[in-house]
Amino acid sequence: METAIKNEVVYGTFLQDRIVAVKPVESQGKWNTLLASSSENKNNPFLYNKVKRSYDVPLNSESLGGGVKTILDDQKRVKIAKYAEKYPLGMTQKEFFENELNVTLNTAAKSNENFWRVDRNGRVILTKEGIKLNLNLPLDMLKYLILLSNERTICPSYDNRNDKATYEFMLVDESKVTVKKLEQASIKSKAYIKFAEITQSKKSTVAFIKSLGRTIPATATDDWLKNEILTVIENSPSAFLDTVNHPQYQEKIFVQEAIEVGAIIRKGDKRYTLDNGVELGDLTDTIGFLLNPENQETKLRIKAKVDLATRK
């Protein structure tokens, strides 16, 4: 956490310059057990603002000797500018928070003197409204660390909020979520630009659906075709872009067209053969076969069948 540059002292910090929002994981069923059971509550598990949850540092298991779990490091030292005179050799994370909060943070202290059990700052109270923590403030950082120690009920990030059914709250770095939302918006924007490009003609619209290995129904209308592509985009804009930008996009279309005219036989989802029974392998193998210069005569034969069917 500290480095020396040209013999200059570089100070570190136990704080972080970011805001973290603590928000309920409303999609989980855990909250239903915290309220009186009723059909109305199930429709809105956060119906009552009075519902509160209290989180403090959990206890160690008996195999670890019991007692309050240690969440503050008391070994590694970091030079803190504010305490440079008092701690010229640096201070530990535990010493830093003890000085900032003017308390003793010994986890082994007697129950009636143990900060982690008797001090209100040693626990975090949450309601459905959640809270915001400024990790540049010592008390807020301590609350953040307390919440992190509750691994069973507090999710450490937005992305992992559905990993455990026991999660009640999640720690959301709003700056990261904002960046992710912007990235997703950019991907979606590119997808719709590509959608407009593809749907300029029926041929390219049909070709995209064929690239997915799908057969076009004889009754398919322009609106049906476009709606099928929109469904792909809505399900995953990035997957849609991966498909249209794939270096073998045209080859995938060609394989599907060859299947439709019977020049290539698809057996199951992954096995392909020529119409004469020659094994090709999976889709990647099949495309590789068609791209191989030694197999161009076979490819031309297949293309002739596709072209003939197209002209009919």
N, C-alpha and C positions, 0 to 999 in steps of 0.2 A: 504493500500500500504506500510505500515511500521509496524514493530513489535519490541518488546523489548526482548532481550535475555540476561539474567544475567546482567541486568542494562546497557548493551552496546547499543549504539545508532546504529540503523540499518537504513541506508539511502535508499531512494527510487529513482525513476526516472520517468519522463514523456515521456521517449523515449523507443524505442523497438529495440532489437538487431536482426533485420531481414530486408530482402530486399523484396519490393513489386513491382511487375511490373504492370504498367497501360497499358492495352491492349484494342484495339477496339473490340466490340462485333459485328463482321462482319456479323453474320448470321441474324441480325435484319434488318428490312427495314428502320429504322430511317435515316441511312446515305444517302439514296437516295434523301431525301428531303433537304439535305444540299448541293447538287450539282446541276448543270444545268441538266435538264431532257433530257435524250437521251437513246436510247437502249444500246449504248456502255457503258454508265455509269452504267446501271443496271447490266450489266455483270461484272463490276468491280467497285463497289461503292467507292473504294479508289484509283481510277485512278489518281487523281490529288493530289500530295503531298502538294499542297498549301492550301488545306482545313484545317482549324483550328477551334478548339472549345475552348471557354474561359469559365472557371468555377470559380465562386466566391461564397461566402456564400450567400444563398438565404435570402429573406426577410420573416419575420413572417407574418402570416395572420392578417387581421384587427382585428379578434376576440382576437388575442394575443397582440394587441397593435401596430402591425407593427414594422418597424425598422429591422435592421440586426439581423438575428438569432444568438443566443449565442452558440458557439461551444466549448468554453474553460471554464472549471470550475473555479469559483472564490471563492469557499467556503472551500473545503477540502484542508488541508495542508500536505505537504510531505517534509521531511528533505532531502535536496539535498546537497551532499558533497561539490560541487563547491560553493554553496552559504550559507554554514553553518554559517559563521560569520555575513553576512548581514541579514540572516533570521534564527536566532537561533531557532525559534519556527516552522520552516518549511515555505514553500511557496506554493501558489496555482498554478494551471496549467497556469492560465492567467499571473501571475507574472513571472513565469519561462520563458515563451515565450517572454514577454516584455523585460526581461533582456537579453535573448539570442539574440534577434533581434534588441534591442535598439529602440523600438517603443512603442507607446501607443496603446493598443488593446481594447479601450473602444468602444463598439458597438453603444453607444448612442451619440458619438461625432458628431459634425456638418459635413455635407456632404463633404465639402472641406477639412476637417481635419480627416476624418474617414479612418483609415488604410484599412478597409475592402472594401472601395470603391475607394480610390485614389492611394494606394501603389501597385506597380506591384507584390510584394510578397504576396498580398492578393488575388491573383487569380492564376489559373493554366491553362496554354495554352497547348493544346494537338493537335497532328496531328495523322494520321493513324499509324505513327511509334510508338506512345505511349512513355512512359518514365519509368525509374526505380527510385524508391524512397528508399533511405537508411534511415530507420526510427530511426537510431541512430544519425542522423543529425537533429537539430532543425527545419531548414527550410523545409527539406523534410517531417518531421513529420507533420508540419503545413499544407503543401500541401495535405498530406494524409487526414488530418482531414477536410480540405476544400472539398475535393472530396467526402468524406463520407457524408457530409452534403447535397450533391445533390442527395437525395435518388431517385428521379424520373429518373435521367439519368445515374447515376453511380452505377453499381452493386458492392456490397461489397465483392463478392467472385466469383471464377470461377464456382463453382457448381451451383450457382443461376443465371447464366448469361442469361438464357432463360425464367426467371420468368416474366419479363416485356418486352413488345415490345418497350418500351420507352428507354431501356438501350442503351447507346452509348459506354460506356467503362466499363471495369471490373477491379477490384483490385485483382491481382493474387499473392498469397503467393507462390513463386516458390518452396520453400522447401517442402511445403505441397503437391503441385502438383507432385513433383518428388517422394515423398513417395507414393502417390496414384498410380502413374504410375508403380512403382515397385510392389506394392501390386497387381495391375491388371495383371502385367506380370507374377507374381507368380501364380495367380489363373488360368491364361490361360495355363501356363506350366503344372500345375497339371491336368487341363482338358484334355490336349492332351496326357498326360501319361495314364490317365484313358481311353481315346479313344483307344489308342493302345492296352490296356488290354482287353477292351470289344470286339474289332473287331478281336481278335485272332480266334474266331470261329463264324460261322453264327448263331449258337444257341443263344449266348450271345448278338450278334448284334441285332437279332430279338427281344430278350427279352427286350432290352432297349426301343425300339420303342413301344413295348406293354406296358411298364411301364407308358408311356405317355397316355395310353388309346386309342391307335390307332391300327387299323387293318392293317396287312401287305397285300398289293396287291399280287395276285397270280403271277403276272408277275415281281415281284421285283427281281432285280439282286443284287449281292454282292455290286457292285459299287453304286447302288441306295440306298441300306441300309446304307452304310457308309456315303454317301453324306447327307442323312437325319440327321444323328447324327452330322455331321460337321456343318450343318445349325443351329442346336440347340446350339452348342458350339459358333459359330460366333455371334448368337443373344445374348447369355448371358452365358459365361463360368461358372459363379457362379451358375446360375440356373441349368445348366447341372450337376455340382458337387453335388448340393443339391438333385437332383433326384437320382443319382447313389449311394449317400452315405446315403440316407434316410433309417431309421431303418426298414421301411416296404416296401422296394424296391421289394423284392421277392413277397410279398403279392399283390402288385399292378399288377405285371406281372400275377400272378395267377388269379386275378379277370378278367383281360382282356381275358385270355385264356378261362375262364369259360363263358364269354360273347360270345366268338366266337363259342363255342359248344352248346350254348343255355341253359346252366345250370343256368346262371344268366342273367337277362334281364335288360338292361339299358334303362330307360325311360327319355329322355331328357338328360341334362348334369349332373344332380346331384342325380337322383332318381334311385335306384336299387331294384329289387325284385328277388326272387327265381323263377325257372321255374313253380312252382306250385302257384305263385301269392303272396307268403308271402313277405311282405314289409321288406326291409333291411335298408332303409334310404339312406344317401349319401355315398360316397366312404369310408370315415372314419368309418362310422357306419357298412358298409359292411365288412370291414377288421376286425373290432372289433368282429362282429358276427362269422367270420370264425376262429378267434383266441380263441374264448370262448370254453373252454373244454367241455361245455355242448352241443356244436354244432358240435362235431367232426364227428359224424355219417353222418351228412349232408355234411360236408366238404369232407369226404372220398368218398361219392357218386359223388360229383362234380369232384373230382380228377380222379375218375375212368373214367368219361366221357371224361375228358381232355386227359388222357393217351391213351384211346381208339382212339381218334381222331388223336393223335400224331403218333400212330403206323400205321395208314392207309397210 
